[in-house]
Amino acid sequence: MRVYPPLFAGILLLTALPPMLGQLQTATLTGSVTDASGGVVADATVTAEHIATHQPFTAKTTGSGDYALPSLPVGDYRITVEAKGFEKEVRPNVALNVGQTLSIDFQMAVGATTQTVEVNAQAPLVDTSDATTGQVVNSREVEALPLNQRDFLALTTLTAGVLPPRGMVQGGNLNNGGFVVHGLMRTANIVWLNGAMIVQGNGATTFLPNVDAIQEFQVKTGLYGADYGVMPGGQLIAVTKSGTNMLHGEGFEYFRNDAMDARNFFSQTKPGLKRNDFGGTFGGPIYIPKVVNGKDKAWFFVSYEKLIQHAFNPTQGVVPTDAQKNGVFSTTIIDPTNGQPFLNNSIPANRINPVAQQLLQFWPAPNTAGPVNYTSPNSSADTFTNQVLTRIDYQSSPTDRWWGQFVRDSTPNLLASPFNVFTALSPLSSWVGSIGNVKTFNGQYVNDASLNYFRRGYFPANAPGASCNFPASLNIPQLLTHGVIDKCGVPDVSIVGYSGIGDASVVGAVVIGNWWAADTFSFNKSSHFLRMGVDYRQNWYYLDENARSSFTFAARYSKNAFADFLLGDPTTTTLGGQILDANLHQNSMYGWIQDDWKVNSRLTVNLGLRYEYRFPWSDKRGLSSNFDLATQTLFPPLQANGRYQPGAPLVEYRNLEGFLPRIGMAYRLTNNTVLRTGFGINAGELIAGAPQNLGANPRPGSLNLVFNSGVTAPTISLSNPFPSALATTATPTIRGIPLSLPLTTVQEWGFSVEHQMGHNVLLDVSYDGSHTVHEYEAVQVNDAAPGPGSMASRRPYPNYQSIVFYEGDGEGWFDALEAKIEKRPGNEGLSLLGAFTWSKALATTDEIVGGTPNEVTSRSRNISVQANKGLSSSNIPLRFVFSVDYQLPFGAGKMFATTGVASKILAGWSLLTITTLQSGPWFSVFLPGDPLAAGSTSSQWPNRVCNPNLPTSQRTVQHWFDTNCFATPPQYTYGNAGRSTVEGPGIIDLDLALHRMFALAERAQVEFRAEAFNSINHPNFTLPGNQFIPGTNTSFGVVTGALDPRQIQLGLKILF
């Protein structure tokens, strides 16, 4: 869709306003000031002083007695209110959290301004400012709770409605997999670090900030204001620590090794491990003799962390037996040349393909009993991470503040396959840079402008030592003449039901990044707190990837995939070469306005409108192309130099769908009870991975070709995998996106009751629901109609093979009852947070990039959208997570052992726990290969003849569900099993930590830590095998893996 001048002009008008506030790392203080009779006090001065830095922030009350102090740094404040004819009132300790709008009202007493009344009442726990749902995780929780791999994102799952992705557990490494909010895809979330967006295409962060550098973070799960958007899911806002007027810091070392860990449920031995995670933080005032005295003016904070991990992970797989390598099988094997069974189910030695004979050496012999018959002894994967994070804050005047940040994270990883002979380099590097300014005008107008830069580079490569002699020995000339990757190493070989072999499948470079400029203006007008803003984002993606040639075997001809391999009869072969070559850019502008209207002392109404305008995707170098189904051609036009027209639009969004209204209400029923409700519309865009794939479309000189063998008889072989006779029909996969692409739109609604019990306990019960339309999905639009005969004649576009289109036809539904109980720390030293979620998530599609374990990532055109409807891969009906932080009652000033030897031994200990109870995810059963002869890469379902879910008491690792409930459909027909019909294993997990603090000096302490993850060593199983291959797949319905067993970590910190 083209740019609409009136709409665009409206956004430009917003940019003409004074520079504005970005709410992505700050807090807001609002309230009203009245006298003893309830009358408003106008023109009162409200000052919030940041205790750690002595920064003052001042506002005046309006004619209605209301005040607002936006854009406040996170931390503890001393609030002072002064007005002529009234005594000065002071609140000495008020904590402001990131992304929070805290409302505090003052009632002033008549008297002289020289008299001060100090009120030590705690700020209310109930939220009367808006309808937003979510959770703040403070600095103590981030630093102290047990965190496996020191991943702060794991603490997002302490929030009701937030789940770890399938195959992960509380405390796992979520930066690799993101998190799920209210049933939406993990790609729907945004993670902000001091205002910079640090997520990549799969919704995960590209690096983990040092836990000790994080001040706190907030997860907004829904019904947030118009200032948040870009994607429709959760918004995680993290803010790092800043320097203060006092030098402070810490050094730390965390240590793990295999001697302290338990053995995995399925392993005979424990994997070797040595992990050292060390670093520190340091901050304070900037001081340069005779130049700068930073106290009360300029501060610095720096963090460093290094991880060194040597892991020897025994991965598991299925390898051929010695008998199978020699062609001897226990099931019937068909001779593809005549359709008759081989005598004694044995393939004659002279029929074993010579290329297959050479490749057999890379499968080791079985070493484990059972269907999963191999456990690698020493698959080494080394991780080395270096991270530097710095932040500078500068108060140039009482009304002008500057800040900046820089982050550099590098991870040169070495990855290993199940077999030691195959390794690959997988280096990652991330950069973040930001600069911002906050300025106050006339005591009531506040603006905050920021500019942020983010870049992540990924450079996969062959590991040192990849054999450059082996490819020539296979006598396949194309491996030596096409591309650069096949000249060294072993080709990819995939065999259904068996572990594959092959060196690094992809080498090259993938670099993604963005610029983000944010500007917001805020002020208080009577009873309205108004904010409006404009954001600008530029996305860019540089890709240059080369794929290794591959061979796929799927039991098409002999009825056994490994027998097909021995006979040299692949289903599909791919001639490697450059698979991605692109320099993509896409810009977006976002304009919004938010009015938080305090109707009266009990009712606050939140009114917001957001507009998101997305410019077209384009390739500056002309390396990418889209596909027009109507004309069956690639566009933009191809130039004489063999490239497409640089900068031409590839994908355009329907920007009229970018108007996103939000409304919320918070009603204070009593002083301790608040009712909140709201409705909002959020929008999302196509994640990066889909436009990137447009760089894989063919152009003159592109090398990646796919060869499909015959449907009933093989037409290609391992000895001649890329026959020239088929070269004209060996067309590559085409990727396309509708030129006019809808925005994924999520309508969300909710209602909650929040009640404060006593002075430090909060209970929140809510209902949350949503409906998603235009969810993006990958559709195989050129699948042939099921049936016999020529596949090309049955395809809608017979001149092409596979065509994958990223369309916006999917839908999703979510309903949940959520409850939260939170106890803030009191004199007894106990704080806790509990979250319960009872939910149901339905969907018609799954994630199109990255995918979900045990799920398909594309839909065949032969299956309708509604036929694909079922439980979402993120559907986990029941989840309860409970964290405790308890300072044990021993030592001076405590309940027990207050003096003497007992006090010296028992004082200073803390116990911290995270308990997770979670029902199992639901997953699908698939019929692999291409039984419909549709030429589809999208798996089909078998038939379901009964309910496969066994009673809980009958579920075992060898027989998790009733495999007899599935059957092969009649030839050329789709099965009826449907999406997500089998329930997987649930999770029971208890992570705990013991801390002891020792005094080292007047301002220095030493802390000892012992942490145990999955401390009860409960086996949490992964999903069972879901590939239905009658008579040959012995892993069908069998659980072959478990999540991490008990792991113990020791740590030592020095704080000053």
C-alpha angles and dihedrals in degrees: 000000000000125000111277106220096211092051094044091047089055091057091047089052089058090053089057090066119094114285110284149219127273110204093199099106107013142071136229130225118202137163146117136271120218138164126244092277093051095256117144121258109214126197093020116153116236116192125187113195117197101228098210096050104020090233110161122214117188137192137170125229117245127234088276091054095251126134136186132196108186130178096036118163112248115262146072121323142193108220120204128185122193130179134162112267094017135093115254112256124207132192103195104194119031118157119211119196130205114278091005128137105201120192118207121172124202128207109197128207122224112252146093118322089229090070118083128205113198114204115197095184113135118247111259116268095210114089112234097166105077148341097257116137122212145085140266116221109199132211095264092053093046094050101035110036115091108270120183110220087000091271109163090192088071087072091063086079090066084078121091110251094024121110136181112245118266112288095028134095137204107292094025125129100276097170087082094051110023121218137271123243122193094338096301122130116276087241088067094072132092126208119201126193111192089330097314119116108232104176127113132207097291095050094255126120118252094225141009116242114226106275091224090057095057116097093190142302139220129214113209106198100179152330091048123159130271091266090077126067143095089123127030101231134072123332115215112194114190125181126192126222122270134211120270136199090272126064108247139160148129143225124214144185125189121189135192134168138168093257090072096044130087124238119264114253092246099038128093092206137022118259116248114254139170116173128176120180114179142155142103150224133240131184145157144116119329108246126182112169112250090356113061133010101187100192109123088359120052131020139178135202127186132182132190129185132174127188123196114181129171107188126181102193118188101215120193133226149144116269129179118264121239088256092053091048087057091049098258116134136176095221133058113286118197122218104230091207095065107007092241127123118261113250110268089356088282127134111219114246092241090058095058108106114245093226090051088048090058094046093052090079092073095064111081122217118270113270102175132064119238136042092307094059106173134063115180112230101209117009099164123209115176123196126195119177130179121184133178122184124181134177132186126193123188129183103201092177137349088271101037127067131174130192139175139182138195127190128183121182125174129181118179097189128188112208126199133202123220087270118063095224092071122069136151138196114238109177120179130188130181133191129190126181129173140171127184144173131204118194133178124209125199092345095286111052116080129184131183123188124184139175119202134187128194130180133172125185126195119186113180115190145163111279118244109274099036105152114253093183100059100071092061091053091062090065093224103136096196092064089066099043106040121076127327105271101066094058090079128038139011123308120247112267117188120187120181110244095015137080111263129227135218144107125260105331095205134028129179135064139305115185121176130176149146144209115220124192116184128188129174136169123203138179143153119249115182104300094344124095103200128195129174132171153164129219129190125198132184117194122195134179127188116191133178110161132160122198129213118239113262142198123206127198122190111170092263100137112022095028089243122082096213091047088053087054094051090049089050094239110139122186092216136005129193124203106218127232140114107344101171127030116157147131102199128181133183129172130201136189125200126194125183146165128200129190118190101192118195097206092181139329091291107034129061120179121198115205120181140166124190129186122196121193119188122193120217124278112250139172113231093201097044093242098127133066139184128216126240109210092195095058096023091228138120119246154237098051118277114245129219090257091063094257131108122250106290116237095009116142113267101174129012126194125224094247096183084076090061097089105107118182121196129191130177139166134200117192122188103218092179133350088273103033129069129182116207132184138161151158129215145166120222129183136207138194136224108282119244098257094069099054088042089062090063084076088066094064114112125263131162107301097021111133112195110111131173123212120196120200124221123291098234103012129031117257098177131046141192089255090055105019096158105040115191090221089067096040094101092054096039095098121170126240112280120216124202143171125197107262089228104047124187121226118248102249127199121194109198134183137173150166128206142177117210122190132181116215114198116330101308112024123092127189121192126182120180146168116218128185139169143176121208123202131182092027108177118247137171111244126193094220096175100053111136120245107263113265147080129297134046111358093209091057090056096049119095088224103037095180091065137055119208118006117184116195123190102216135173100231101112128109136198139190131197134183126172144169108212131185132184134186119189129181118192117214116276137175090294091062096237128131128166142175125199127182128185125188127187107180149151124209123189127186144167096212144027136222111304097203122048091001130210124276112264094010135102119244100206139043126224116235086234090070118068122229093248092048086060093055117120144110111329121246085241093055110123106159100199130031132161124180125178129183127191131192111187126173100208113241098244130114139032113347092011132105100261140031093013097166144018131026093329090058092050091052101040104032122104099026123139129188119207127180142175116198121192127190115177137167119231126274120245120241141181133249117225139198103221128213120033107295091162092058086230096132088239129156089196112097119236131221125247121225118278113217099174142002105292095196110105123206110275092250091058099050113108134166090254094047112021096159136010104276091187089072090078128073138174111265120234113280115290095006131113120246123242100221093111133195123322102349099149126072117225131208120295129224133250113179137163119187117184140177136194118203130185124190121206126189110238100173138336093292101016133083139178121217124198119201134192116182131183121193115202084006094182090052092231112176107241105191128215121229118293123245110288103184110112108209108155113232098354111059105078091175094063108123091001122123108224103170144045134198120250118312122219111318125188126205129187124202142181127196133185114203128189 
